[in-house]
């Protein structure tokens, strides 16, 4: 296990700059998730850590070693890919032990390490099968087993669950988290799925356009997003944003005035973006009137698309709502959960 330190890491393809000076300290044994929309640079950053992409500028250290110019095989890392990358003509056991065999390890050591990894991952009864005889989840376990038999200092995961169906993704993300808690190996995990990031990470790194927007624990990013981008990316369904003006009476938006926390009063007179998460609305007869656009029963909760003044918003309620499009209900935002952002720069104001 080892710390991983990125200092002013940059990547360019000719004149095109894709990574713009990333600084990140990953502690020994930490599970860090790189998350962001497609094209934000998260996979490129992971591939630079792996040695699969050259580093244009900055310094990368794994443990005490600067590894900028080391080959991937010399970095003591193991990577799990989205595509599994298993050899179809090899059994599960041979796939898992191949890297050790390639390094000249003794057959007894290979068998011992493969059996150990198979026991952890529930693959003991599948060691004689071929990849074509396995389900998607089983193939992903084999890919993970091939990584852990090497006992590397760092695990790298590049969107490993994106090929699985929704139900299996939930199961596998729990298994990966449990594996990390058991092995305590430093882990860097890339995903575009913020639910994966929230449920698995010790810390999340939110990327946009090759830059770090915010780094923090999952609930820190949920409760105190640094800017409008992070606020809109973290949380599902995503946060509602309403343009308007902070006044002494509340937040004046087109067609409606919304309540504000007392701490926002010093900002009176400023144009701003009012952010409120769907789950932070409650039904209240004394609340603001909204027009129902769409009702989506989810079982344990109900998701409602509604017109708040002139802005279409989403609310999530524990109650079952039988209203139809065009009906009016009254909702109340939780003022302690209101986020205010600069309309010009998107940074947090409160």
N, C-alpha and C positions, 0 to 999 in steps of 0.2 A: 504494500500500500504506500501511497505517496501523495504529497501536495502537488497541485498543478497550478502554475502561475503564468498568466498571460499579461505581458506588459506592452502596451501600445501596439498590439498586433494589427497589421494591415495586409490587405491583399488587393492586387491590381492585375487585370488582364490587359496588358498594353496600357493604353491611356484610360481604360475604364476601371475606376476604383469601386470595389465591392464591399470591403471591410475597412472601416474608418477609425482605427485606433482603439481597439478593445482592451480594457484592463479588467482582469478578473483573477481573484485568488480563491482557489478551491481547496478546502481543507482536507487533510488525510481522512478517508473514510466517509466523506460527505457524498450525498446524492444530489447532483445539480442538474436541473433541466433547462435546456436552451429552447425557448419557445418564441414563435412569431409567425406572421403570415408567410405564404409562399414567396420566395425571392428575397427574404430578409437577411440571408447570409448564415443561418444557423448550421446548415449541413456543410457549407464551405468552412466554417470555423472548426467544426468537428473533424473534418478531413485534414485540416492543417495540424490539429493536435495529433492525429493518427500518422501524419507523415505522407498522406496521399495527395496533398496539395502543398506546393512550396509556399513559404512565408515571404512576403514582399518586404515587410518591415516589422520591427519590434522584436521581443524576446519571448521564447516559450521555454519554461522549465518544468520538468517532471522530477519531483524530488529535488535533489541538489544539482541535477545536471541540466545544462542548456542543451536542448535537443533540436534546435532549428534545422540543422543539417544532417541529423541522423536518419538512417533508413528506418522504415516502419518496424522491421524485425528487431531493431536494436533499441527500441523505445520502451520495451516491457509493457506493452498495452495489448488488449484484446478487443476486437470490434465485432459487434453483431449487426448485420445488415438487414434492411427491409426485405430483401429477396431470399433470405436464408443462406444462399450460396453454398449448398451442400453438393457433394459429389454423388451423382445419381448411381454410379456403378459400385459404390462402397456401402457397406452396412452402417448402421448407426454407430456401432462400436468403432469401426475403422474411421468414420468421419470424425468422431470425437477425439480419437487418439492420433490423427494424422499429423498435427503440428508437432507433437512430441516425438513421433517417429521420424519426422523430417529433421529434427534436431539431434537425432541419434540416441534418444533415451532407450534404456533397456526395456525389453518386452514386459518384464515383471512390473516395472514402474508404470508403464503405459496402462497395463491391465488394472493395476491398483487405482490409478488416477481416474480412469474411465469408469470403473465400478463405483468409486466414491461420488463422482459427479452424477452418474445415473441414479444413484440412491437419493441424492438431494432433489433431483428433478423428476423423479417418478418414471424413469426410462428403463429400469432394470429388465423388465419383461420384453423390451423392444430392441435390445442390442443387436439381434441377428436380422432385423428387418432392413429393407432398403427405403430410401426417401419416398419412392412412389407408393409405398404401402402405409404411409403415415398421413394423418390429418394435418391441417395447417398449424394447429396448436402444438402438435407433437414435433413437427419440423422445426418450429421456433424453439422448442425446448432443446432439441439436438444442437441447434446453432448456439444456444446459450451454453450447453454442455461443452461444446468444442472450445468456447472461450474460457470457461472456468477451470478446465483441466490444466491449463498453463499456469494457473495461479499468478496472474499478472498484477502489476501495481495499479493499473487503471483499466476499468471497463468503459468502452464507448458503445453507445446504442444509437443507431441512425434510423429513426421512425420504425422500430421493429414490429409494431402491431398494426400498421396501416393496411396490410393484406388480409387481416382477419375480420370476421363479421363482428357486429357490435357486442353481442353477448360474450363471445370468446375474448374480445379485447378487454372487457371488464375482468374476466378471470385471469388473463395473462398479466395484466398490469399489477394485480395483487400478488401474483407469483414472483414477478420481478422485484417488487418491493420487499417481499418476504426473503428472497434470495439475498438481497443487499443487507438486510438486517442480520442475516445469518453469517455472511462472509465479511461484511464491513469493509469491502473493497471500494476505493474511490470510484465513483460512477458519474459519467457525463452522458446525458440522455437527450436526444433531439426529438421534438415532436411539434406538429402544428396544432395539436389538440390541447386546448388549455385545460380541459377537464383532466386529462392525463397528467398534465403538469401540476395541477392543484393537488391531486390525490397522491402523487408519488414523491414529490420533491421535498428535500430539506430546504433548498433555496431555488428560486426561479430567476432566470435571466431573460428578460423580455427584450427582443431585438426588433428593430425596424430599420430598413434601408441600410443595413450594415453597421448600425450604431446600437449601443446599449441604451434602452429607455429607462429601465429600472431593474435593480437586483434586490431581492428580499425573500423572506419566508412567504409561503402561499397566502396566509391570512393577512400579512402586512400589505401585500399588493392588492388584496381584495378590499381591505378596510381603508387604506391610505394610498391610492394610486397617485403617482407623482404627476401625471398629466392625463389629458383626455384620451390619448392613444392607449395607454395601459388600462385606464378605466373601462374603455370599450372592448378591450381584448380579453381581460380577465373577468370571468363570470358568465354564466349561461342560464337563461337568455342574457344578452348583453345589456349594459346600462343604457337607460334612456337619456337623451340629451335634448335640452330645450333652450333656445336662445331667448334672451330677454335682458332686463335691467334690474339690478339690486336697488330696492327702495326702502324707506323707513317702514312701509306697511307690508313688505314681503317681496317676492320676486315677480315682477311684472312681465308676463309673456303675452304674445298675441292671444287675445280672447279670454285671459284668465290671470289671476294672481295666486301664487303658490306660497305656502309658509316657509320661513327660513329660521335657522337657529339664531339665537340672540348674538352669538359671536360673529355673525356675518354683518351686523348693522354698521360697523365702521367702514364697510366696503360700499355703503349706499352711494348711488350715483353712477356706479360702474356698469358698463355692459359686460355680460358674462354668459357662460353656459351652465345651466342647472342640470346636474346629474343625479339621477335617482334609479336605483336598481329595481327591476320588476318585483322582487320579493319584499321590497320595503314600502309597498303600498298596502293599506288595509281598508276593508269596507267600513264606512262610518257615515251615519245619516247626516252628521254635521260637516262632512268633508266637501270637496269640490265636485261639481257635477261633471261626469264624463259620458260620452256617447259610445255605446258598444259598437265595434266594427266586426269582431269575430270572437267566438267563444270556443276554446279547445279543451275539453275535459281530458285530464291526464291520469285520472284515478285518484291518487292521494292529493292532487291539487288541480286547480283550474287556471289555464293561461288565457288571458283576455287581451285582445288588441282593442285599444280604445282611443278616442279622440279627446285629448286633454287641451282644451282651448282649440287652437288650430293645428296642434302637433299630434301626430299619431304616435302612441306609446304602447308599451307592453306591461301588463301587470300579472303577477302570479299570486294566487290566493289559495289558502287552505280550504276555504268554503267551496261548496258546489254552487255554481251560478247558472240559473236557468234562463237568463236574459237572451234576447234575440238582437241581431243587428238593428240599430236605430233606437233601442231602449236606452234609458239613462240610469246610471248607478252613481253612487257617491263614494269617492275614495279619499283617503288621507295619506299623504306622504309622511314617513317617519322623519321629522326634521333633524334628528340626531344623525341620520344616515345620508343627509344631503351633501353632495359634493359640488363645489363651485370651481369653474375653470375659466381662465382668461380666454376671451373670444379671439384675440389676436394670436397668442402664442400657444394656447392649449395647456399652460401650466396650472397646477393646483393653486387656488387662492385661499382656501380655508383649511 
